[in-house]
Amino acid sequence: MLEVPFWLWGAFAATVVVSLAVDLLAHRSAHVIGFKEAAAWSGLWVGLALIFGAVVFLVLGTTAGTEYTTAWLLEKSLSVDNLFVFAVIFAYFRVPRSYQHRVLFFGVMGALIFRGVFLALGVAVVSRFTAVLFVFAAILFYSTYKLLKDEEESFDPGKSLAVRLLRKIMPVSDEYAGMKFFVHEAGRRVATPLLAVVAAIEAADLIFAVDSVPAVLAVSDDAFIVYTSNAFAILGLRALYFMLAGLLDRFHYLSKGLAIILAFIGVKLILQASHKTISTSIPEIPSPISLAVIVIVLAASVLLSLRRPATPHPTAAPGEETASRADATASENPRRQRAHASGPGAG
C-alpha cells in the first residue's frame, strides 16, 4: 500500500467538496444545460482530474501516477454506458430538461458514497484473498462476451425494483413540483417523480459497479488510487452527459472497444493473480502498457465510428434519439441490460 500523506487526502477531499459546492451554486436555479456550458464544465472536471494526477505523479511517484491516470481513463470510458441509461430514465419519466442537472447532481453524490464502499470492500478482499482476482476476471470475460453477442432484449420500465421499493416506503405523486423531492398532499408527505428518478439513477450506478470495481482493481489495489480516480471520473459524468446527449449514438463502435478493453483487463487480472498465487515467474502487464492499450482502443473506436456512421434512428424530439438508441442497443451491453432491469418504472 502507498504511504499517502494526510495532506494529500485532505487536498482531494477539499477539491471534491469545493467543486460540488460551486457546481451546486452555479446551477441552483432550474435551466437547460446547453452544449457550450456543458463543454466548459466538462473541461473543468477533466482539468481538475489531470491536475490532481500531476500531483500524484510528483508526490507518490511515476508508478502511482500512471496507475491513477489509467484507472481514471478506464472508469471514464466505462461510464459512457451510464449516459445511455440516463437518457432512457429521463425519457421514461419525461423529466424536464431544466431539472435533469439536479437529478444527476444527487446521483453523483450517492455514487461517490456507494462506490467508495464497494472499492473499500474490494481492496480489503483482494489484500486478503488474492485468488478472488480470478473471479473478477471471470466477471469481466462474461461482460466481454455479452458485449460482443448480439441479441434483442426488451426494456420494460414497469419492472423497476428501485422505484417499486420507493413506492412501498412512501407514496409518489404523478406531477413534478419544480425541483422539489417532497410535497404535501392531503395532509401527508409524498415524494415527487424527481425522487423516483434519483432512485433509478442510484440503482443503475450500483449495477455498473459490478464491472467497474473489478476493472479498476486490476489497475491498482491501493485504496487512494482507485477511489480518487473513480471519484474524478464520476464527478465529470454530468457535464459529459449534457455535452454528448445528442451525439451518443454516433459512437456505435464504442461498445466493441469497451469489450476489447474489458477482455484485456481480464487477462491482466489473471496474470496478476497467477503471479501472486502460482509463480512469480509469470509476468504481469505493466501499468504504462495498460494505459497505452486503453487510449489506443478508445481512439480507434471513436475514429471508426465517425468514419463509418450508423444508420440514423428517426426521432421526434431532442434527447429521444439517445434514449431510443440506448433501448435498441441494450442487448449489446450487459451493463445496460442489468441497469434496465433495475431502471425506472411505475411500480
C-alpha positions as CSV (number, residue, x, y, z in Angstrom):
1,M,0.0,0.0,0.0
2,L,1.2,3.5,-0.8
3,E,2.2,5.8,2.1
4,V,-0.1,8.7,1.2
5,P,0.5,11.8,3.2
6,F,-2.6,13.0,5.2
7,W,-2.5,16.4,3.4
8,L,-3.0,14.7,0.0
9,W,-6.1,13.0,1.3
10,G,-7.2,16.4,2.6
11,A,-6.5,18.1,-0.7
12,F,-8.5,15.6,-2.5
13,A,-11.5,15.9,-0.1
14,A,-11.3,19.7,-0.2
15,T,-11.2,19.7,-4.0
16,V,-14.3,17.5,-4.2
17,V,-16.3,19.4,-1.6
18,V,-15.5,22.8,-3.0
19,S,-16.1,21.7,-6.6
20,L,-19.5,20.2,-5.7
21,A,-20.4,23.4,-3.8
22,V,-19.5,25.6,-6.7
23,D,-21.4,23.4,-9.1
24,L,-24.5,23.4,-6.9
25,L,-24.4,27.1,-6.5
26,A,-23.9,27.7,-10.3
27,H,-27.0,25.5,-11.0
28,R,-29.2,26.5,-8.1
29,S,-31.9,27.6,-10.5
30,A,-33.5,25.3,-13.0
31,H,-32.3,25.8,-16.5
32,V,-31.4,23.8,-19.6
33,I,-27.7,22.9,-19.8
34,G,-26.6,23.8,-23.3
35,F,-23.6,22.3,-25.2
36,K,-21.2,25.2,-24.5
37,E,-21.9,25.3,-20.8
38,A,-21.6,21.5,-20.6
39,A,-18.3,21.6,-22.6
40,A,-16.9,24.3,-20.2
41,W,-17.8,22.2,-17.1
42,S,-16.5,19.0,-18.7
43,G,-13.2,20.8,-19.4
44,L,-13.1,21.9,-15.8
45,W,-13.6,18.4,-14.4
46,V,-11.1,16.9,-16.8
47,G,-8.6,19.6,-15.9
48,L,-9.1,19.0,-12.2
49,A,-8.6,15.3,-12.7
50,L,-5.4,15.8,-14.7
51,I,-4.0,18.4,-12.3
52,F,-4.6,16.0,-9.4
53,G,-2.9,13.3,-11.4
54,A,0.1,15.5,-11.9
55,V,0.2,16.0,-8.1
56,V,0.1,12.2,-7.6
57,F,3.0,11.8,-10.0
58,L,5.1,14.4,-8.1
59,V,4.2,13.2,-4.6
60,L,3.8,9.4,-4.9
61,G,5.9,8.7,-7.9
62,T,5.7,7.6,-11.6
63,T,4.1,4.2,-10.9
64,A,1.3,5.7,-8.7
65,G,0.7,8.5,-11.2
66,T,0.4,6.1,-14.1
67,E,-2.0,3.8,-12.2
68,Y,-4.1,6.8,-11.3
69,T,-4.3,8.0,-14.9
70,T,-5.0,4.5,-16.2
71,A,-7.8,3.9,-13.6
72,W,-9.3,7.4,-14.3
73,L,-9.4,6.8,-18.0
74,L,-10.7,3.3,-17.6
75,E,-13.6,4.4,-15.4
76,K,-14.3,7.4,-17.7
77,S,-14.6,5.1,-20.7
78,L,-16.8,2.6,-18.8
79,S,-19.0,5.3,-17.5
80,V,-20.2,6.1,-21.1
81,D,-22.7,3.3,-20.6
82,N,-24.2,5.3,-17.8
83,L,-25.1,8.1,-20.2
84,F,-27.3,5.8,-22.3
85,V,-29.2,4.7,-19.2
86,F,-29.6,8.3,-18.0
87,A,-31.2,9.1,-21.4
88,V,-33.6,6.1,-21.0
89,I,-34.6,7.1,-17.5
90,F,-35.1,10.7,-18.3
91,A,-37.2,9.8,-21.4
92,Y,-39.4,7.3,-19.5
93,F,-40.1,9.7,-16.6
94,R,-40.4,12.7,-19.1
95,V,-38.0,14.7,-16.9
96,P,-38.0,18.3,-18.0
97,R,-34.5,19.2,-19.3
98,S,-34.2,22.0,-16.8
99,Y,-34.5,19.5,-13.9
100,Q,-32.0,16.9,-15.2
101,H,-28.9,18.5,-13.7
102,R,-30.3,18.4,-10.2
103,V,-31.2,14.8,-10.5
104,L,-27.7,13.9,-11.8
105,F,-26.1,16.1,-9.0
106,F,-27.7,13.9,-6.3
107,G,-27.0,10.8,-8.3
108,V,-23.3,11.7,-8.3
109,M,-23.4,12.3,-4.5
110,G,-24.8,8.8,-4.0
111,A,-22.4,7.3,-6.5
112,L,-19.4,8.8,-4.6
113,I,-20.6,7.2,-1.4
114,F,-21.6,3.8,-2.7
115,R,-18.5,3.5,-5.0
116,G,-16.3,4.3,-2.0
117,V,-17.9,1.5,0.0
118,F,-17.6,-1.1,-2.8
119,L,-14.0,-0.1,-3.6
120,A,-13.0,-0.3,0.1
121,L,-14.5,-3.8,0.3
122,G,-12.8,-4.8,-2.9
123,V,-9.4,-3.6,-1.7
124,A,-9.9,-5.4,1.6
125,V,-10.9,-8.7,-0.1
126,V,-8.1,-8.6,-2.6
127,S,-5.5,-7.9,0.0
128,R,-6.5,-11.0,2.0
129,F,-7.7,-13.3,-0.8
130,T,-5.7,-12.7,-3.9
131,A,-7.3,-15.7,-5.7
132,V,-10.6,-13.6,-5.9
133,L,-8.9,-11.8,-8.8
134,F,-9.7,-14.9,-10.9
135,V,-13.4,-14.4,-10.0
136,F,-13.1,-10.8,-11.0
137,A,-11.5,-11.8,-14.3
138,A,-14.4,-14.2,-15.0
139,I,-16.9,-11.3,-14.4
140,L,-15.1,-9.2,-17.0
141,F,-14.8,-12.0,-19.5
142,Y,-18.6,-12.6,-19.2
143,S,-19.2,-8.9,-19.7
144,T,-17.0,-9.1,-22.8
145,Y,-19.0,-12.0,-24.1
146,K,-22.3,-10.2,-23.6
147,L,-20.9,-7.1,-25.3
148,L,-19.9,-8.9,-28.4
149,K,-23.0,-11.1,-28.6
150,D,-26.0,-9.6,-30.5
151,E,-29.4,-10.5,-29.0
152,E,-32.5,-8.4,-28.8
153,E,-33.9,-7.8,-25.3
154,S,-36.9,-5.7,-24.5
155,F,-36.8,-3.0,-21.8
156,D,-39.9,-2.9,-19.5
157,P,-39.7,0.1,-17.2
158,G,-42.6,-1.3,-15.2
159,K,-40.4,-4.0,-13.7
160,S,-38.2,-1.5,-11.9
161,L,-37.1,-2.8,-8.5
162,A,-35.7,0.5,-7.1
163,V,-38.8,2.6,-7.8
164,R,-41.2,-0.1,-6.6
165,L,-39.3,-0.2,-3.3
166,L,-39.6,3.6,-3.1
167,R,-43.3,3.4,-3.7
168,K,-43.6,0.8,-0.9
169,I,-41.8,3.2,1.5
170,M,-43.9,6.2,0.6
171,P,-46.4,7.4,-2.0
172,V,-45.1,9.1,-5.1
173,S,-47.1,11.8,-6.8
174,D,-47.8,11.9,-10.5
175,E,-46.8,15.6,-11.0
176,Y,-43.5,17.4,-10.8
177,A,-43.2,20.2,-8.3
178,G,-40.3,22.2,-9.6
179,M,-37.1,20.8,-8.3
180,K,-38.6,19.6,-5.1
181,F,-38.3,15.9,-4.0
182,F,-41.2,16.1,-1.5
183,V,-44.5,17.8,-1.3
184,H,-47.5,17.7,1.0
185,E,-50.8,16.4,-0.5
186,A,-54.0,15.9,1.5
187,G,-52.1,16.4,4.8
188,R,-49.4,13.8,4.1
189,R,-45.8,14.0,2.8
190,V,-45.3,12.4,-0.6
191,A,-42.4,12.0,-3.0
192,T,-42.3,13.7,-6.4
193,P,-41.3,11.8,-9.5
194,L,-38.0,13.6,-9.3
195,L,-37.0,11.4,-6.2
196,A,-38.0,8.3,-8.2
197,V,-35.7,9.3,-10.9
198,V,-32.8,9.7,-8.4
199,A,-33.6,6.3,-7.1
200,A,-33.4,4.8,-10.6
201,I,-30.1,6.6,-11.2
202,E,-28.6,5.3,-8.0
203,A,-29.7,1.8,-8.8
204,A,-28.1,2.0,-12.2
205,D,-24.8,3.0,-10.7
206,L,-24.9,0.1,-8.2
207,I,-25.2,-2.2,-11.1
208,F,-22.5,-0.6,-13.1
209,A,-20.2,-1.1,-10.2
210,V,-20.3,-4.8,-10.8
211,D,-17.9,-4.3,-13.8
212,S,-16.2,-1.1,-12.8
213,V,-14.9,-2.2,-9.4
214,P,-13.1,-5.4,-10.7
215,A,-11.8,-3.5,-13.7
216,V,-10.2,-0.7,-11.6
217,L,-8.8,-3.2,-9.1
218,A,-6.9,-4.8,-12.0
219,V,-5.1,-1.5,-12.4
220,S,-4.3,-0.9,-8.7
221,D,-5.2,-2.4,-5.3
222,D,-4.4,0.8,-3.4
223,A,-7.4,2.5,-1.9
224,F,-6.2,6.0,-2.6
225,I,-5.5,5.4,-6.3
226,V,-8.8,3.5,-7.0
227,Y,-11.1,5.9,-5.1
228,T,-9.6,9.2,-6.3
229,S,-9.6,8.1,-9.9
230,N,-13.2,6.8,-9.7
231,A,-14.3,10.0,-7.9
232,F,-12.9,12.3,-10.5
233,A,-14.4,10.2,-13.3
234,I,-17.8,10.2,-11.7
235,L,-17.7,14.0,-11.0
236,G,-17.4,14.8,-14.7
237,L,-20.2,12.4,-15.7
238,R,-23.0,15.0,-15.6
239,A,-21.2,17.5,-17.8
240,L,-20.3,14.7,-20.2
241,Y,-23.9,13.7,-20.4
242,F,-25.2,17.1,-21.3
243,M,-22.3,17.6,-23.8
244,L,-22.9,14.3,-25.6
245,A,-26.6,13.8,-25.1
246,G,-27.4,14.2,-28.7
247,L,-24.3,12.5,-30.0
248,L,-24.1,9.2,-28.2
249,D,-25.4,7.1,-31.0
250,R,-22.7,8.3,-33.3
251,F,-20.1,6.3,-31.3
252,H,-21.7,3.0,-32.2
253,Y,-18.4,1.1,-32.2
254,L,-17.6,2.2,-28.7
255,S,-19.3,-0.9,-27.2
256,K,-16.9,-3.1,-29.2
257,G,-14.0,-1.1,-28.0
258,L,-15.1,-1.4,-24.4
259,A,-15.4,-5.2,-24.9
260,I,-11.8,-5.3,-26.0
261,I,-10.7,-3.2,-23.0
262,L,-12.6,-5.4,-20.6
263,A,-11.1,-8.6,-22.1
264,F,-7.6,-7.0,-21.9
265,I,-8.2,-6.1,-18.2
266,G,-9.5,-9.7,-17.6
267,V,-6.2,-11.0,-19.0
268,K,-4.3,-8.6,-16.8
269,L,-6.2,-9.8,-13.7
270,I,-5.4,-13.4,-14.5
271,L,-1.7,-12.7,-15.0
272,Q,-1.7,-10.6,-11.8
273,A,-3.4,-13.3,-9.7
274,S,-1.2,-16.1,-11.2
275,H,2.0,-14.1,-10.5
276,K,0.9,-13.7,-6.8
277,T,-0.6,-17.2,-6.2
278,I,1.1,-19.6,-8.6
279,S,4.6,-18.4,-9.5
280,T,6.4,-15.1,-9.6
281,S,7.9,-16.1,-12.9
282,I,4.5,-15.5,-14.6
283,P,4.8,-11.9,-16.0
284,E,2.4,-9.1,-15.1
285,I,1.2,-6.4,-17.5
286,P,2.8,-3.0,-16.5
287,S,0.5,0.0,-16.0
288,P,2.1,2.0,-18.8
289,I,1.1,-0.8,-21.3
290,S,-2.4,-0.9,-19.8
291,L,-2.7,2.9,-20.3
292,A,-1.5,2.7,-23.9
293,V,-3.9,-0.1,-24.8
294,I,-6.9,1.8,-23.3
295,V,-6.0,5.0,-25.1
296,I,-5.4,3.3,-28.5
297,V,-8.6,1.2,-28.3
298,L,-10.8,4.2,-27.3
299,A,-9.3,6.4,-30.0
300,A,-9.8,3.7,-32.6
301,S,-13.4,3.1,-31.6
302,V,-14.3,6.8,-31.8
303,L,-12.5,7.2,-35.2
304,L,-14.0,4.1,-36.7
305,S,-17.5,5.3,-35.5
306,L,-17.0,8.6,-37.2
307,R,-15.7,7.1,-40.4
308,R,-18.5,4.6,-40.6
309,P,-21.7,6.3,-39.4
310,A,-24.5,4.1,-38.2
311,T,-27.9,4.2,-39.8
312,P,-29.8,7.1,-38.1
313,H,-32.8,6.4,-36.0
314,P,-35.9,8.5,-36.6
315,T,-36.8,10.7,-33.7
316,A,-39.4,13.2,-32.7
317,A,-37.7,15.4,-30.1
318,P,-34.2,16.2,-28.9
319,G,-32.9,13.7,-26.4
320,E,-35.3,10.9,-27.5
321,E,-32.8,9.7,-30.1
322,T,-30.3,8.9,-27.4
323,A,-32.9,7.1,-25.4
324,S,-34.1,5.2,-28.4
325,R,-30.6,4.1,-29.3
326,A,-30.0,3.0,-25.7
327,D,-33.1,0.9,-25.8
328,A,-32.3,-0.6,-29.2
329,T,-28.7,-1.4,-28.2
330,A,-29.3,-2.6,-24.6
331,S,-28.7,-6.1,-25.7
332,E,-25.2,-5.2,-26.8
333,N,-24.1,-4.4,-23.3
334,P,-24.7,-6.3,-20.1
335,R,-24.1,-3.2,-18.0
336,R,-27.1,-1.6,-19.8
337,Q,-29.2,-4.8,-19.6
338,R,-28.8,-5.0,-15.8
339,A,-29.4,-1.3,-15.4
340,H,-32.6,-1.6,-17.5
341,A,-33.8,-4.4,-15.3
342,S,-33.5,-2.1,-12.3
343,G,-34.3,1.1,-14.0
344,P,-37.3,3.4,-13.8
345,G,-40.8,2.1,-13.5
346,A,-44.3,3.0,-12.4
347,G,-44.4,0.3,-9.8
